[in-house]
Amino acid sequence: MTEQLPALRLEGIVKTFPGVRALDKVSFSVMPGEVHALMGENGAGKSTLMKVLGGIHQPDEGSIIVEETPVVMTSPLQAKGKGIVFIHQELSLAEELTVAENIYLGELPKKSFGRVDWKTLFDRTDAILAKLKVGFTARTRVGDLSIANQQMVEIARALTVDAKAVIFDEPTASLTDAEKVVLFDVIADLKTHGVGIIYISHRMEEIFRITDRISVLRDGQYRGTLTTAETGEDEITQLMIGRKLDLSRNASDHEIGDVALEVRNLSCGRLFKDISFEVRRGEVVGFYGLVGAGRTEIAETLFGLREPSRGQILLDGEETVIHSPADAIAKGISLVPEDRKGQGLVLGMNCRDNMTLPQVGDLKAGPFVAEGAEIAIFDQYRDKLDIRTPGWRQLVGNLSGGNQQKIVIGKWLSMHPKVLIVDEPTRGIDVGSKSEIHNLIRDLARQGYAVIVISSEMPEVLHVSDRIVAMYSGEIIRSFTSKEVTEDNLIQAISGITPDKAA
């Protein structure tokens, strides 16, 4: 019997950026019909390795071999032509174009004289979307879709070619539980057709649910490959970070103070209605619910990105009106947004300038910005958050997703807000950095900050919160203290089951 050959392999890949050896002689392979997880902390080299494979970066050394044929990938389009499809962690869509145009961008079907064959384009796209069971069509403008649905557009791209290998980079970060099931069905279908799947994720439950093998990178080096069925979370975590993690639930070890923020009967059109809650100094209030429950929209309203239709916002007991983010910042409310790339960062600017952007007007020495003060702020939060970068001059766009998120968090912490709202604080962040961010959130509470955490991950919201607000369809169903909440009653609440119905 002929031994099965890898769908693709990378041998001895080296990639260096200014001041950083991102990959150090890394080898990796995926077999036809295999789901192979690639794991490691942020900055370990996972995304860089896949960008080399996807034609985005050129390796300094090493080889890419597709079905035993050495190839050179000079662009994503060329990689796609070789059957390598990359579904990015960060969305890379043209918002003004339709779903169909985004999916077939660069290879639109043509008629005579170079005209686009729109009917064929839309028919092909709708056939793909039908497999994904989404609620939008080929003609939908991408900018009108939610982040979760935009992620499904990225996934749809993988179904347009005869793929040999598909790279999924944090594909479920923005997906609902129902959308995850559809994604896993798509992956299972690709697997039965002999497609090799490379799956990058920090979510252990997904890794152990759908993968066959797990390879680990640390500090740009290959650390080993394990069979999923023969290993466990502890072994993988230690291989990734070289230490054990304590992710048990935190209990408050300090006094909780006066009410910093009170919200009374706040409504915003059909997005949410009659929302009332309070956050005290030294307290972390977690908001938990399914995508579309209204959690992010509440945060955006408190930060002045949306106008409420009714209700009151009180800071330190006094009613306040917030018309814009500038109002919110001036009154001591800061928001770490869910979409760090689109809303939290200027990717073409360096780390220091991103960190100090909201307060640049206060850092002047005469008519000029005080560079020393900016660097001091950056250095303080780089150390505090363990941001991995060669220095402040590094462009934020060159950092890993986790380090980009830390820059956003540091930017708002440097403003010393009264109320800090953190929307999906560890989205796309590895387990080691998650622990650091969770500890940081608890430390902020100990320092007297009032913190709101919005998360789609139950372990996270249970771990960091003193109280948890459960939302369903734009309403608060129930609030829990950390002592009374359980996984069962929390799931019931976010499913719309009130205590009387549960009884």
Secondary structure, DSSP 8 states (H G I E B T S, - for coil): ------SEEEEEEEEEETTEEEEEEEEEEE-TT-EEEEE--TTSSHHHHHHHHTTSS--SEEEEEETTEEE---SHHHHHHTTEEEE-SS----TTSBHHHHHTTT---B-GGG-B-HHHHHHHHHHHHHHHT-S--TTSBGGGS-HHHHHHHHHHHGGGS--SEEEEESTTTT--HHHHHHHHHHHHHHHHTT-EEEEE-S-HHHHHHH-SEEEEEETTEEEEEEEGGG--HHHHHHHHHSS----------S---SEEEEEEEEEETTTEEEEEEEEETT-EEEEE--TTSSHHHHHHHHTTSS--SEEEEEETTEEE---SHHHHHHTTEEEE-S-IIIII--TTSBHHHHHHGGGGGGSEETTEE-HHHHHHHHHHHHHHHT---S-TTSBGGGS-HHHHHHHHHHHHHTT--SEEEEESTTTT--HHHHHHHHHHHHHHHHTT-EEEEEES-HHHHHHH-SEEEEEETTEEEEEEETTT--HHHHHHHHTT--HHHH-
